[in-house]
């Protein structure tokens, strides 16, 4: 056999291997099979996602399909989307500002459920004895906030209401694990943050709420998000995720004292703090309403006016309520909380 024929056969063989790989990946992936691991992101939030994680309910449910659950903890929402962009994360829950930044950046994801309205779930904190009594008193002060987070949006909306520009204050970009000690030691004068840190600082450390979403009439809704390609390839697993979360939410609702005890043990904090967190940031698992979409659009337009995002976006384009509608219908049919 000549060298030319050998070369042709080798190339054909290589192409057939590639074709086989494509068929294996494409065919199996498209019909939702062949999934070995689901990657779930979690923050330090207190709620049904943490409850289900601690009780192993996701692992139990996905094991039925031979799927392993891998958890990754993040300090805030923006790192979720860095992981989604690099295909390292499939599902997670984040606040309102990170999804706007991610959409503006062209990261492929979908908002598939509304998990909170966020009116009292975000606040700007100051120390009890601080001379900062009004939003205008923030001028010239150091304020800690995680860039691109829901706290970031609340801070900028608060400054705007007070007639201040971002340059009128000293914004220190810190993730919660860095911001907390900075706030407690007085290295910063204020902290724009979310639950459970609001209750940890106000109830546990005596800090004071300068303002929050309710006082500003600023919605900071929370969302379940999913990587677009994952949702397209494994729609049944996306629904499965939402069903487990819904059953955990229903369990928390029906067994609140047990849930509070579990959260307090996991977080090593007083149950009084946990109760306040749950009160301030009630867990939801519902379709994303037109009202929430409008609130998101208002936030996106505001951030564009500040050049916080580089292009105008239509926030409705990333919303897909089909998964949550199917999940809730199935949970209801199955009788709700059976854990």
N, C-alpha and C positions, 0 to 999 in steps of 0.2 A: 504494500500500500504506500502510495507516494505521500510526501510531506504535506502537499496541498489538501489531499483527502483527509489526512489525519487532523489537520488544522480545522477543516470544515466540520468534521464530526465532533471535535472538541467544542467548537463554538455552539453547535446545535445542542450538544449535551448540556452546556452551561445555560443556554436559553431555556431548555426544558426544565432545569432545576429551578430557575427563576420563576418560570411560569407556574410550576408546582407550588412554590412558596407563595406566589400571589394568589393562587386559587385557595390555598389553605388559609391564608390570612383573610382574603376577601370574602370567600364564601362563608366560612365559619363565623367571622366577625360580624358580617352583615346580618346573620340570622340570630345574633345574640349568644352564640355558643363559643366555646373555646376560651372563655374568660377564666383566668387563673387567680387574679388578684383584683380587688377593688381598693383604691386608695382614697381614704377619707381624711379631710382636714378638720381640725378642731382648734378653737381658741380657748382662752381661759374663762369663757362664758359659763354661766350656771343655767342649766335647763335640760330639756329632754335628750339632746344629743349626748351630753355628759352622762345622763342617767342610763341611756341605752348602752353607752360604751362601758360603763362600770359593771353593768349587769350582763354584758356579753351577748346582748340580744341581736346585734348586727352579725356577730360571728355565728351564732346559732342559726340564724335565718339563711345567711349566704352559704353556710356549710352544706345545706341541702342541695345546692347546685355545684358543690365541690370548689367553691370560691373562697379564697383566703381574704381576710380583712386586714389592711395595713393602715395604721393611724399615724398622722403627722400633726404635731402641735405647732401652731403659729402664734406670734405675738399680736398680730393685727390682720386686717383683711388684705392689704396689698400683697404680702408674700404668698397668699393663696393663689393669686393670679400669676405670679412668677412661676409657681409650680404648675399651674394649668397650662401656661404658655409652653412649657418644656415637657408636657405630657407626663408629669410626675404626680399629678393629682386629678382625681375624677369628680369627686363631690365635696362640697363644703358649705359652710354658712358664714356670711359676711354682712357688713353694714352697707349703707347706701352709697357712700362716697367711693369706696373701692370699685364697685361695679361700674360707676360712671367713668372712672379713670381707665378701667380695663376696656370698656367699650370704645372709648376714645382712642386707645392704643391699638385697637384692632385685634384684641385677644379673642379667640373663638370660644364663647361660653353662652349658656342660657340661664336666665333667672326662671326657676321652675316652681317656686313657692314663696309666699310672704310669711316670715317667721316672727315678726314683731312690728309694732308701729313706731317704736323708738321715741315717742314724745318725752318720756321721762328716763329713757335709757341712756341718754348722753347729757353731760353737764360740764360746766366750767367750775372748778373747785378753787377755793382759796383757804388759807389757814384761818382758824377761828378768830385770832387776834389781829388779822391782817387789816391794814388801813384801806384796803380795796373794798369799797362799799357799793360801788356802781360800776357799770361797764366802762364808763368814761375814765374811771380811775386806773384802768389797765394801761393807759398811755405811758410809754417808757418802761413798762414792766416786762419781765422775762416770763414767757408762757410756754410750757411743755406741751407737745402734741405729736402724735404719730402722723407723719406725712401721708396724705391720701386716705386717711381713715375717716370714720363718721365723726370723730372728735374734731378732725381738721375742718370739715365742712361747718360744724356747729360754731367753731371759733370764728371763722371768717364771716359767717352770717351775723354773729353777735357783734363783731367789730363794725360791720356795716350799719347795723341798727344804732350803734353808739356814735356813728359819724366819724369813726376812726378808719384809717387805712392800715394795711398790713405793716407798712413801714413805720407806723407810729408805735408799734410794740416790738419786742425782741422775741421772735418765734424760735424756740429751741426744739428741733426735731428729734424726738426720742421715742423709742418703743416703750410700752408699759413697764417692762422689767427695769428699764433705765430711768424712766420718768418718775416712778414711784419713790425711789430713794431721793431723787433730786428734789421732789416736792416736799417730802417729809423732813429733809434737812435744811430746807430754805434756799437751796441753790436756784430754784425757780420760784416765782411769785404766785403762779397759777398753773392749773393743769386742766386741759380740755380732754375729757376721757369718758368712758362708758362703764356700764355695769359689768362685773361686780365691783369694780374699783371705786365707784361712787359711794356705795354703801360701806365698803371696807374702810374708806377714809372718813366718811361723815359719822357713822355709828361707832366704828372701831377706834378712830384716831381724833375725832372731834373737829374735822374739817367742815367748811361751810360751802353750801352751793350758792355761787354767785348768780348763775342763771342755768336754765336747762331748756330742752326742746319745747316743753309745754309753755313755759313763760315766753319763749321767743316765737311760738307757733311754727316751729320748724320740725317737720317730720324727718326722722332718721331711721327709716324702716330697715329691718333685717331680711335677708333673702337666703334661700337655698339655691346654690348655683351648681352647674354641672358642665364639664368640658363637652363642647359640641360634638366632637367625633365620638366620644364615649356614649353620649345619649343616642346618637344615630345608630351606632353599632350594637348597643345593649339597652334598648328601651325598657325591656322587662326588668332589668336590674335597677334602673333608675326608679321605676315604680316600686320595686321591692324596698329600696332605700327609704322612700317617702312613707311607705306603709309601716316600716319599723319605727321610724321617727314619730308617726302619728300615734302608734300604739303606746310609745313611751310618753308622749304628751298626755294622752288620755289617762295613763297610769299615774302620772304626776298629779293630774287634776283630781283623781279619785283617792289617791293615797298621799296627800300633801305632807302630812306629818312625817311619814316614812321617807319621802323624797327629801324633805328638809334635813332630816337626820343624816341621810346618805351624803348629801352635798356638803354638810358641815364637817363630816368626817373626812371626806376626800380633800376638801380645801383647808381643813384645820382652822376653821373660823367659827365664831359663835352662831348659833341657830337664828338669833335675832337679826343678824346681818343677812343671812340667807333668805329669810322671810321678806325682808325689805327689797332684796334684789328681785325676787319673784313678783312682788307687788309692782315694782317700778317697770319691769320689763316682761310682761306677761307673754308666755310662749304662744305662738300661733302656728298654724300649718294650713294655710288657705290659698286659694288662687289670688293672684296679684290683681287688685282692683284698678279700675280706671282712675280712681282718686289717688292711689299710690303712684301710678304711672305719671299722673300730672304733677305730683309732688316731686318725683324724681326729675321730671323735665325742668321744673323750676330750679332745682338744685344744679342740674347740668348747665342750664343757661347762665346761672349765677357764676358757676366756676369758669365758664368760657369767658365771661366778662372780665374775670380776674386774671385770665390767661393761665389758670390752673390746669385746664385741659386745652389742647391745641386745635381742636376742631369742634364744630357744632355736631351734636348727635340727636337722634330720635330715640329716646329711652324705651319706647315701645318695641323697638326692633329686636331686643334681646329677651323679651318676655315670651314664655311658652307655658301656658297653663294646662296643656293637654295631659301632662304626667300627673300633676296633683289631682286633677279631676278624676282620672282613672284610679289613682291610689285611694282617694277618699271613698269612692264608690265601692271599691273592693273591701276596704276596712269595714265599712258599714254592713256590707253583705256578710262578712265573716263574723260580725258581732262585736267589732271594736276591740277593746283591751282584753286580751286573753293571756297576757304574760303572768 
